[in-house]
């Protein structure tokens, strides 16, 4: 059987026997552990003498790991610049936060070509290449230019926006042409796939054929929908494991029987944290009976903090948290706890299980694994309620959640009231329905379907 070669921007620092952090890392590791293979990507190091040559390899279990370093210019133009300053906001419909610079786009293409050239020397003829996410939209095109003819697939973890939104990126045509060099392009949801196909047919003169096949730029390729999932039973087992529950037990003791609303996100403007804080303020204003009875805890470790918009959102949230607490806190109750820190994934699961409400309200999200982890971690006999943004990919599957518009403060406030008052019968019913979906679309199913489709051609 052909070897699986996974390419992602970062190779997660993994240690044998320990779980990986983050959605992409968990999914990728899982895919590789199942049949072994090679994981290739950026080391995370910015080196002054980066020559694009792979660093010495290492092996973890049945996985070979190869990395390259980036230069400061690569990092600035590719990572901070086009990938996270231009593409990320547009992919999340936040065009106002996007900036564009042709030099940065050239840097993006240069780093994709650097990945391709370094990887080409490590490939066997029948290796199957699986690229991940918005950093590597140009990888297949660059590999083909380097003479590589292997099968190549891309899975996009983010949303894919409608053509009119994508076209706010001046380099949109070159980007789409590059994506069409893959043999298989996978999306989280059908609307994402349709938006891409719309661009191909309406803007690129291409043709859509049955079965997700597209024809454009003189070649045929396939698209598909592969919603990423979680290991359902593992999440519940982690939630129950005494070794993971230290923080959760401290939290429970400190809640004194109050109900907990919990949100967990990377600190990112696409996650809708500011709007969520304002919705919680609205809830407190509308529900005096909840004062002293409910605590909202937001866990949000900083990410990409060398990008200006990320520094701004952090400052803004600190201001809002202080203001809301100043307005409502009492001598023995602080309504909003804002934690700017990360937790080991295993410790998150028992925290989810403590929460009466999981509040997940991104403005846009490819999938949102926190929503799925929250449900998977619940005690089925006494489960909490998920309040979920209609603009998270997960909302396509989880209609058993209370679905809200993340821009509607009053609507979220109302959903919080409804969740906190929900009967145990209704909570059990919704939770059981959601778990059925999570099991059907587990992380294993995601991996197996993508790999099978890529292999099938
Ligand atoms: P993210 O934007 O990072 O992922 P998400 O899907 O929620 O968002 O995954 C975050 C992962 O990181 C979860 O597994 C969560 O447990 C973990 N995490 C979050 N906050 C944490 C904290 N404070 N401490 C420790 N761990 C934390 C991108 C896309 C998503 C898509 C995933 C996977 O933006 O839309 O669902 O990839 O495809």
Boltz pocket constraint, residues with backbone or C-beta under 6 A from the ligand:
constraints:
  - pocket:
      binder: B
      contacts: [[A, 21], [A, 22], [A, 23], [A, 24], [A, 157], [A, 158], [A, 228], [A, 264], [A, 265], [A, 266], [A, 299], [A, 300], [A, 301], [A, 341], [A, 342], [A, 343], [A, 344], [A, 345], [A, 348], [A, 365], [A, 366], [A, 367], [A, 368], [A, 369], [A, 370], [A, 371], [A, 373]]
      max_distance: 6.0
